[in-house]
Amino acid sequence: MGLRRIDAIAPSNRGLNYGDGVFETMRVHRGALPLWSRHLARLREGTDRLGIALPDVAFVEARIAAVIHGVDAGVLKLLLTRGDGGRGYAPPAEAPPVWMLALHPLPASTPAGLRLHACDTRLAAQPALAGIKHCNRLEQVLARAEAERAGCDEGLMCDAEGRVVSATSANLLVHRDGRWLTPPLERCGVAGVLRGWLLEHGLAETRDLSMSEVESADALALCNAVRGILPVSTLGARAWSPHSAITDLQARLAMAYPMFSESVEAA
Amino acid sequence: MGLRRIDAIAPSNRGLNYGDGVFETMRVHRGALPLWSRHLARLREGTDRLGIALPDVAFVEARIAAVIHGVDAGVLKLLLTRGDGGRGYAPPAEAPPVWMLALHPLPASTPAGLRLHACDTRLAAQPALAGIKHCNRLEQVLARAEAERAGCDEGLMCDAEGRVVSATSANLLVHRDGRWLTPPLERCGVAGVLRGWLLEHGLAETRDLSMSEVESADALALCNAVRGILPVSTLGARAWSPHSAITDLQARLAMAYPMFSESVEAA
């Protein structure tokens, strides 16, 4: 497949028309992407499941290296669409994928704890799309708008049966009975890269959780690959004080990935 | 809100990143859009429900008139995105929407009947998005790819409970006991403009339908605003002969909208 640099997104780009693509949002640290192999694994799963061609990985890595060279801290977004055209929804037979990189500053660090809003917008059960970071994100857009209207930092989303799933752009960590629990994501939600790391290292385990189980937790945190582990201070009327289980988890993460040590200090 | 003509889609366009937009695909006939008021009503419902600003309608109409002036037959696509940027999923507070028009040739007329494939990909139940023509269309993309692999013209999609909902880009009409039935769309699916016209005129009624009820129907047809009413000839192993109920319905439609009379002749 030939490579071609494009100067603009075509009006017929399938990402634009149908959200027909996948993306990764990655923490840049000292000119590198420490979690790249995990992001790449999820990207590969997404393209496999959606039948989108993955661009030559070595070439993408070379472009990434050029873009983040000399960048001490930041966020790199990789957006990969199925390309242009096709007859309506039918994927084009041979169109090359279209991908782009965008470098952003690191978001400002948040105060001691996040204020969470329990959103009315539900996550629909769709096993064909669950787990991957695809570009059909209207549910998250609607839920995040709810959180903003409520004056909160993030929104907590449930599935249609009332099981808690995740925040709009972070996975949920619920501390109960001395363990960190996180909802399974086979029906909906995005399988976060940091959540995957925590599960693999036995620092969290998956379990279905109701809203009342979340509300009665000893501690609550969110995690994502850009901001690490962030303590939650409120969910509606419920408030949590700082908890050693969160600082312990942050310290474990910072040992493996020092870029996240700042959030430990902030907490 | 100021209007500004843009030369290219920005990488931060929310349609591209999140499928954060709505669209209409409309039949052009002798320099006009005979179904425009219905398309506009659905567009307005979509922008209302998603909280996207609707551009000045008179201005959009003037641009449409300029684009389709002198065009005898074709398809006009209007794509409207929430605009650029915002902090992640959070909708930007004041960003103007970005919209575009694209004129395409009328699709080639299909043979006597469409071959339908029963897709494995399900439509997830999401009342917040059901009915409107938003840009989160990965389910349709996956289903349409299934239909292509099966060598069929279109794919028939069910919800997670096995109720039949629609084709990937057309609504379903099922003839049973002398009546035209079409599935309700409160949980998922797109409320087609032509389906709305049929319901309003008492030519069809909504009813939940199982796959076996569809398979045992006396006649099957698809409808959309570009191609009118199209007879279905096969669904898997089941085959249907031409049926007078379909030609009757096509004739009724052609009386109101002569642009669809060609499909009557083709049938």
Contacts between the chains, C-beta under 8 A, distances in Angstrom:
chain1	res1	chain2	res2	distance
A	7	B	8	7.8
A	8	B	7	7.8
A	8	B	8	3.8
A	8	B	9	6.7
A	9	B	8	6.7
A	9	B	9	4.0
A	9	B	10	7.8
A	9	B	11	6.8
A	9	B	13	7.2
A	9	B	16	6.1
A	10	B	9	7.8
A	11	B	9	6.9
A	11	B	79	7.6
A	11	B	100	5.7
A	11	B	102	5.7
A	12	B	102	7.5
A	13	B	9	7.2
A	13	B	16	6.7
A	14	B	141	7.7
A	15	B	15	7.9
A	15	B	16	4.8
A	15	B	17	7.6
A	15	B	19	7.9
A	16	B	9	6.1
A	16	B	13	6.6
A	16	B	15	4.8
A	16	B	16	4.5
A	16	B	79	7.2
A	16	B	81	7.4
A	16	B	135	7.7
A	17	B	15	7.6
A	17	B	23	7.2
A	17	B	79	6.6
A	17	B	135	6.5
A	17	B	137	7.7
A	18	B	19	6.6
A	18	B	135	6.1
A	18	B	136	7.7
A	18	B	137	3.8
A	18	B	138	6.8
A	18	B	140	7.4
A	18	B	141	5.8
A	19	B	15	7.9
A	19	B	18	6.6
A	19	B	19	2.5
A	19	B	135	5.7
A	19	B	136	5.0
A	19	B	137	6.5
A	19	B	138	6.2
A	20	B	137	7.1
A	20	B	138	6.4
A	20	B	141	5.4
A	23	B	17	7.2
A	50	B	138	6.9
A	50	B	141	7.6
A	50	B	142	7.1
A	51	B	142	7.7
A	51	B	145	6.1
A	79	B	11	7.6
A	79	B	16	7.2
A	79	B	17	6.6
A	81	B	16	7.4
A	82	B	141	7.8
A	87	B	107	7.9
A	88	B	144	7.2
A	88	B	168	7.9
A	88	B	169	5.4
A	89	B	137	6.3
A	89	B	140	4.4
A	89	B	141	5.0
A	89	B	143	7.6
A	89	B	144	4.0
A	89	B	168	5.2
A	89	B	169	5.9
A	90	B	141	8.0
A	90	B	144	4.7
A	90	B	145	6.8
A	90	B	147	7.9
A	90	B	148	5.5
A	91	B	141	6.2
A	91	B	144	7.4
A	91	B	145	5.3
A	91	B	148	7.8
A	100	B	11	5.7
A	102	B	11	5.7
A	102	B	12	7.5
A	107	B	87	7.9
A	121	B	128	5.7
A	122	B	126	7.4
A	122	B	128	7.4
A	124	B	124	3.7
A	124	B	125	5.8
A	124	B	126	3.9
A	125	B	124	5.8
A	125	B	125	7.4
A	125	B	160	6.3
A	126	B	122	7.4
A	126	B	124	3.9
A	126	B	139	7.0
A	128	B	121	5.7
A	128	B	122	7.4
A	128	B	139	7.3
A	128	B	142	6.1
A	129	B	138	6.0
A	129	B	139	7.5
A	134	B	138	5.9
A	135	B	16	7.8
A	135	B	17	6.5
A	135	B	18	6.1
A	135	B	19	5.7
A	135	B	138	7.9
A	136	B	18	7.7
A	136	B	19	5.0
A	136	B	136	3.7
A	136	B	137	7.4
A	136	B	138	4.8
A	137	B	17	7.7
A	137	B	18	3.9
A	137	B	19	6.5
A	137	B	20	7.1
A	137	B	89	6.3
A	137	B	136	7.3
A	138	B	18	6.8
A	138	B	19	6.2
A	138	B	20	6.4
A	138	B	50	6.9
A	138	B	129	6.0
A	138	B	134	5.9
A	138	B	135	7.9
A	138	B	136	4.8
A	139	B	126	7.0
A	139	B	128	7.2
A	139	B	129	7.5
A	140	B	18	7.4
A	140	B	89	4.4
A	141	B	14	7.7
A	141	B	18	5.8
A	141	B	20	5.4
A	141	B	50	7.6
A	141	B	82	7.8
A	141	B	89	5.0
A	141	B	90	8.0
A	141	B	91	6.2
A	142	B	50	7.1
A	142	B	51	7.7
A	142	B	128	6.1
A	143	B	89	7.6
A	144	B	88	7.2
A	144	B	89	4.0
A	144	B	90	4.7
A	144	B	91	7.4
A	145	B	51	6.1
A	145	B	90	6.9
A	145	B	91	5.3
A	147	B	90	7.9
A	148	B	90	5.5
A	148	B	91	7.8
A	160	B	125	6.3
A	168	B	88	7.9
A	168	B	89	5.2
A	169	B	88	5.4
A	169	B	89	6.0
